[in-house]
Amino acid sequence: DRFMEAAKFKYEVGMRDFVNKPCHNWGEFLSPKIALSAFKLDLLSNFRSYVAKYFKDQRLRTLMEFPVIFLGASPKDIPALYSLMNYGGYALGTHYPKGGFFQLVLAMQQVAERQGVTFHFDHNVDTLKIEKNKITSLGINGVDYAFDLVVASADYHHIETLLTKELRNYDEDYWKSRTFAPSSLIYYLGMKSSIPNLTHHTLFFEHPLDDHIDCISGNTKWPHTPLFYICCPSKTDPHVAPAGSENLFLLMPLATAISDDDETREKYLIKMLERLEKHTGTKKLYEQITYKRSYCVSDFISDYNAYAGNAYGLANTLKQTAVWKPKIRNKKVHNLFYSGQLTVPGPGVPPSILSGKIVAKEAIDLYRKT
Ligand SMILES: Cc1cc2nc3c(=O)[nH]c(=O)nc-3n(C[C@H](O)[C@H](O)[C@H](O)COP(=O)(O)OP(=O)(O)OC[C@H]3O[C@@H](n4cnc5c(N)ncnc54)[C@H](O)[C@@H]3O)c2cc1C
């Protein structure tokens, strides 16, 4: 309870005073209220020693540390502030929109359309045309479209490659020097029969967390004893698989910029299914597969232009937080803004949406001034 109370405090202060800042400079954080709460936010303590203060049982410690794997660094390098994620996931709860997460995307699309937004799907921005330090038009699928202002929400590094070198906020050395959050190996499976003893969400962390994390952010390689997550939405949602069968989503965090040929992917599918068999007391799950699709590092690069195939942006280390994240505004092209997981406040669906809100305010201010 004491751990969750402290995590709740961090969550509430973080949501109220931190995540909505454009982070142009540290002056934004100078307020008596923030100064008073700074100590209790545990910005300078590391996640591992912080969790150890509250929990003795190693299983509970690992349970609390597990979400950190998606932040891209060892719990000993992540500020204890991020225990706010434990409060979000375990105390506020993990929710599932009926029909899957895509329903939320469709709902947001409807809200935006009601407010006058027009979506153009399958349109690729190939070029940015710039005159006198302003974007005048975007080349989209080979056609030029004029714009007053651009909020670029694709991968930050990718957008910058569309600019000439002198107009970029960051050079290649900058990106190489960053610590990235992981990429992932994902499997989407259809299984022809029901899997007993399995719930909607299952985390597999029977092996040491640090061995896997070292393969992501230290000595990068495919992990020997991977930790992973399995989602079986058909356990609670009858619409995602035919009756009597199962829909499985397997997610294994993996280093960015790693080779991911089909043979290696398949090897890890078998490893994960063996662990699932052991956990559920089932056998020969591989033979139950009726649909199989994998997604990995090279797919993130080819489909999303994601730098080195990253799936979750930059790791949330202290040196890559707030003002030290890539800036939301281009320093030389006055009407170009950046949003999404590689800028403030950071990776994840809620922060990426918030970055859009932060940028919208900045963009409206600029538009009113000009
Ligand atoms: C498997 C997985 C599980 C996750 N689970 C969670 C979770 O449980 N909770 C959570 O909070 N977060 C989760 N995340 C992270 C979260 O999904 C991301 O942080 C978030 O979606 C990033 O949003 P974004 O807008 O920055 O980027 P994206 O959602 O990647 O959007 C960028 C868009 O830009 C498009 N684009 C790229 N280049 C161009 C171009 N040249 N022209 C036009 N369009 C272009 C891309 O196609 C893409 O649609 C997960 C991520 C993955 C991969």
Ligand as a Chemical Component Dictionary entry (heavy atoms), coordinates in Angstrom:
data_LIG
# 
_chem_comp.id                   LIG 
_chem_comp.type                 NON-POLYMER 
_chem_comp.pdbx_formal_charge   0 
_chem_comp.three_letter_code    LIG 
# 
loop_
_chem_comp_atom.comp_id 
_chem_comp_atom.atom_id 
_chem_comp_atom.alt_atom_id 
_chem_comp_atom.type_symbol 
_chem_comp_atom.charge 
_chem_comp_atom.model_Cartn_x 
_chem_comp_atom.model_Cartn_y 
_chem_comp_atom.model_Cartn_z 
_chem_comp_atom.pdbx_ordinal 
LIG C1  C1  C 0 3.717 -3.927 -30.018 1  
LIG C2  C2  C 0 3.568 -2.625 -29.306 2  
LIG C3  C3  C 0 2.887 -2.574 -28.108 3  
LIG C4  C4  C 0 2.708 -1.363 -27.458 4  
LIG N1  N1  N 0 1.998 -1.342 -26.297 5  
LIG C5  C5  C 0 1.754 -0.166 -25.697 6  
LIG C6  C6  C 0 0.947 -0.106 -24.525 7  
LIG O1  O1  O 0 0.469 -1.123 -24.016 8  
LIG N2  N2  N 0 0.709 1.105  -23.979 9  
LIG C7  C7  C 0 1.216 2.248  -24.512 10 
LIG O2  O2  O 0 0.946 3.329  -23.997 11 
LIG N3  N3  N 0 2.007 2.224  -25.615 12 
LIG C8  C8  C 0 2.287 1.052  -26.222 13 
LIG N4  N4  N 0 3.078 1.012  -27.338 14 
LIG C9  C9  C 0 3.739 2.243  -27.794 15 
LIG C10 C10 C 0 2.821 3.126  -28.591 16 
LIG O3  O3  O 0 2.119 2.351  -29.542 17 
LIG C11 C11 C 0 3.644 4.216  -29.296 18 
LIG O4  O4  O 0 4.442 4.907  -28.342 19 
LIG C12 C12 C 0 2.746 5.227  -30.005 20 
LIG O5  O5  O 0 1.796 4.603  -30.840 21 
LIG C13 C13 C 0 3.598 6.161  -30.861 22 
LIG O6  O6  O 0 2.758 7.077  -31.501 23 
LIG P1  P1  P 0 3.325 8.052  -32.607 24 
LIG O7  O7  O 0 2.180 8.888  -33.047 25 
LIG O8  O8  O 0 4.564 8.716  -32.123 26 
LIG O9  O9  O 0 3.832 7.097  -33.795 27 
LIG P2  P2  P 0 3.030 6.113  -34.733 28 
LIG O10 O10 O 0 1.812 5.578  -34.049 29 
LIG O11 O11 O 0 4.059 5.151  -35.242 30 
LIG O12 O12 O 0 2.518 7.059  -35.904 31 
LIG C14 C14 C 0 3.381 7.589  -36.859 32 
LIG C15 C15 C 0 2.704 7.455  -38.207 33 
LIG O13 O13 O 0 3.492 8.122  -39.198 34 
LIG C16 C16 C 0 3.397 7.374  -40.397 35 
LIG N5  N5  N 0 4.509 7.745  -41.297 36 
LIG C17 C17 C 0 5.820 7.408  -41.219 37 
LIG N6  N6  N 0 6.505 7.962  -42.240 38 
LIG C18 C18 C 0 5.608 8.666  -42.984 39 
LIG C19 C19 C 0 5.706 9.451  -44.174 40 
LIG N7  N7  N 0 6.864 9.667  -44.804 41 
LIG N8  N8  N 0 4.562 10.002 -44.671 42 
LIG C20 C20 C 0 3.369 9.828  -44.049 43 
LIG N9  N9  N 0 3.212 9.111  -42.915 44 
LIG C21 C21 C 0 4.331 8.530  -42.390 45 
LIG C22 C22 C 0 3.456 5.943  -39.936 46 
LIG O14 O14 O 0 2.954 5.083  -40.929 47 
LIG C23 C23 C 0 2.566 6.005  -38.690 48 
LIG O15 O15 O 0 1.225 5.759  -39.019 49 
LIG C24 C24 C 0 3.260 -0.187 -28.013 50 
LIG C25 C25 C 0 3.965 -0.233 -29.218 51 
LIG C26 C26 C 0 4.121 -1.441 -29.864 52 
LIG C27 C27 C 0 4.871 -1.476 -31.179 53 
# 
loop_
_chem_comp_bond.comp_id 
_chem_comp_bond.atom_id_1 
_chem_comp_bond.atom_id_2 
_chem_comp_bond.value_order 
_chem_comp_bond.pdbx_ordinal 
LIG C1  C2  SING 1  
LIG C2  C3  SING 2  
LIG C2  C26 DOUB 3  
LIG C3  C4  DOUB 4  
LIG C4  N1  SING 5  
LIG C4  C24 SING 6  
LIG N1  C5  DOUB 7  
LIG C5  C6  SING 8  
LIG C5  C8  SING 9  
LIG C6  O1  DOUB 10 
LIG C6  N2  SING 11 
LIG N2  C7  SING 12 
LIG C7  O2  DOUB 13 
LIG C7  N3  SING 14 
LIG N3  C8  DOUB 15 
LIG C8  N4  SING 16 
LIG N4  C9  SING 17 
LIG N4  C24 SING 18 
LIG C9  C10 SING 19 
LIG C10 O3  SING 20 
LIG C10 C11 SING 21 
LIG C11 O4  SING 22 
LIG C11 C12 SING 23 
LIG C12 O5  SING 24 
LIG C12 C13 SING 25 
LIG C13 O6  SING 26 
LIG O6  P1  SING 27 
LIG P1  O7  DOUB 28 
LIG P1  O8  SING 29 
LIG P1  O9  SING 30 
LIG O9  P2  SING 31 
LIG P2  O10 DOUB 32 
LIG P2  O11 SING 33 
LIG P2  O12 SING 34 
LIG O12 C14 SING 35 
LIG C14 C15 SING 36 
LIG C15 O13 SING 37 
LIG C15 C23 SING 38 
LIG O13 C16 SING 39 
LIG C16 N5  SING 40 
LIG C16 C22 SING 41 
LIG N5  C17 SING 42 
LIG N5  C21 SING 43 
LIG C17 N6  DOUB 44 
LIG N6  C18 SING 45 
LIG C18 C19 SING 46 
LIG C18 C21 DOUB 47 
LIG C19 N7  SING 48 
LIG C19 N8  DOUB 49 
LIG N8  C20 SING 50 
LIG C20 N9  DOUB 51 
LIG N9  C21 SING 52 
LIG C22 O14 SING 53 
LIG C22 C23 SING 54 
LIG C23 O15 SING 55 
LIG C24 C25 DOUB 56 
LIG C25 C26 SING 57 
LIG C26 C27 SING 58 
# 
